[in-house]
């Protein structure tokens, strides 16, 4: 079984300000990629979704792609 990206890189907290990493887990239409497609474990998927939502609220990431 493959480990998730965050477990492999020993990431304890997903920071909403680190948009470069967060963008890897967004689809071209700027929606959050599902867990089965991204390969992220459920714990980190929840943290990722919270980070994406916070970054969107602050204007760091788009809600929808143009």
Residue pairs with C-beta under 8 A, 6 or more apart in sequence:
2 39
3 41
4 39
4 40
4 41
4 44
5 11
5 24
5 38
5 39
5 40
5 44
6 14
6 40
6 41
6 44
6 47
6 48
7 41
7 44
11 44
13 47
14 21
14 22
14 44
14 47
14 48
14 50
14 51
15 51
16 22
16 50
16 51
16 52
16 54
16 55
16 58
16 60
17 55
17 60
19 55
19 60
19 61
22 48
22 51
22 52
22 55
22 61
23 61
25 32
25 33
25 38
25 40
25 48
25 52
26 32
26 33
26 52
26 61
27 33
28 65
29 64
29 65
30 61
30 62
30 63
30 64
30 65
32 48
32 49
32 52
35 41
35 42
35 45
38 45
40 48
52 61
55 61
56 62
56 63
